[in-house]
Amino acid sequence: METATAPRRVEHQQTDKGYVPVYTTAVVEQPWDSYTADDHATWSTLYQRQRELLVGRASREFLQAQDEMGMNAHMIPRFDQLNEVLGAATGWTLVGVEGLLPELDFFDHLANRRFPVTWWIRRPDQIDYIAEPDMFHDLFGHVPLLMNPVFADYMAAYGRGGVKAHAIGPEALQHLTRLYWYTVEFGLINTPEGLRIYGAGIVSSKGESLYSLESAAPNRIGFDLERIMRTRYRIDTFQKTYFVIDSYEQLMEATSPDFIPIYAALEALEHLPAGDVQEGDRVFQKGTGEGWEDGGDV
């Protein structure tokens, strides 16, 4: 991990083969005074739009945590002020980064209860879509649930597991990445009020907030660790399948076993397409598949 003095905006590069990810390991101070009026206006537009949309759609814990942290639509939050609240609640700290981190660096941060937050925010012309995580995705989407003690412990446990999986090899890492994707990024939770969103990739997206809960197209399937680790996912469209947890405690219980025997058992099993429904799945909804594109699962 390096420390940078002058924060850069590190973004994916567009080539004739599509977006190519660019990685950076630098940790930076949030240059809060350098944010422009457009930057604050972009935050305000996104925050207000998503908060209004998420009432009755996002998990109660997520919305309460945003309020407890003092996030609002008026201006971009200051990392140092958020850290005072977050540190007191669960011992987590936000660290500013310039863009996408290499996997091992990311895992190391999580294992040590540090959450990397991109310091820069998308441009006004990127309001509805950006190809990589920016500050709005990281701060609005990921950070609030770190106020929840159980979810905060899950994230740290995931980081420790990531460090181990990285040492084991690419196959183990692939299985673990799918767990993060289908929980932290695109997870749903079953509540007495009905299904609610907690995954950061959904809560930070207007379109997917609606699609994940209200569309007839995707599958909604009960959480199963090994099933998730076998399932491919989409990075270019809305998800074909969403996995539903019963509680955050369920996530912690899932990460308590040693994953090494699980990785070994999964080596003998085929990878599952993103849109498959398997015998034995706990199905909340079998999707119609309307609008699904062929190919593209990763």
PETA-V441801 format. One record per backbone hydrogen bond with DSSP energy under -1.0 kcal/mol. CO is the residue of the C=O (numbers start at 1). NH is the residue of the N-H. If there is no record, write none. Layout:
# PETA-V441801
co: {CO,CO}
nh: {NH,NH}
This chain:
# PETA-V441801
co: {2,13,15,18,20,27,30,31,32,36,37,38,39,40,41,42,43,44,45,46,47,48,49,50,54,54,57,59,60,61,62,63,64,65,66,67,78,79,80,81,82,83,84,85,86,87,93,95,96,97,98,100,102,103,104,105,106,107,108,109,110,113,115,117,120,123,124,134,135,136,136,137,138,138,143,144,145,148,149,150,151,152,153,154,155,156,157,158,159,160,161,162,163,164,165,169,170,171,172,173,174,175,176,177,178,180,181,183,184,185,185,187,187,188,189,191,194,196,197,199,200,202,205,206,207,208,210,211,216,217,219,220,220,221,224,225,226,228,230,233,240,242,243,244,245,248,249,250,251,259,260,261,262,263,266,272,273,278,281,282,285,289}
nh: {27,20,18,15,13,4,32,34,35,40,41,42,43,44,45,46,47,48,49,50,51,52,53,54,57,58,197,63,64,65,66,67,68,69,71,70,82,83,84,85,86,87,88,89,90,91,115,117,28,119,10,24,106,107,108,109,110,111,112,114,113,93,95,97,135,126,127,138,139,140,141,141,142,143,146,147,148,152,153,154,155,156,157,158,159,160,161,162,163,164,165,166,167,168,169,173,174,175,176,177,178,179,180,181,182,185,186,187,200,201,202,198,199,245,196,194,191,189,59,203,204,205,209,210,211,212,214,215,288,289,242,284,285,244,228,229,230,231,272,298,219,221,188,223,190,252,253,254,255,263,264,265,266,267,269,232,276,281,283,222,220,292}
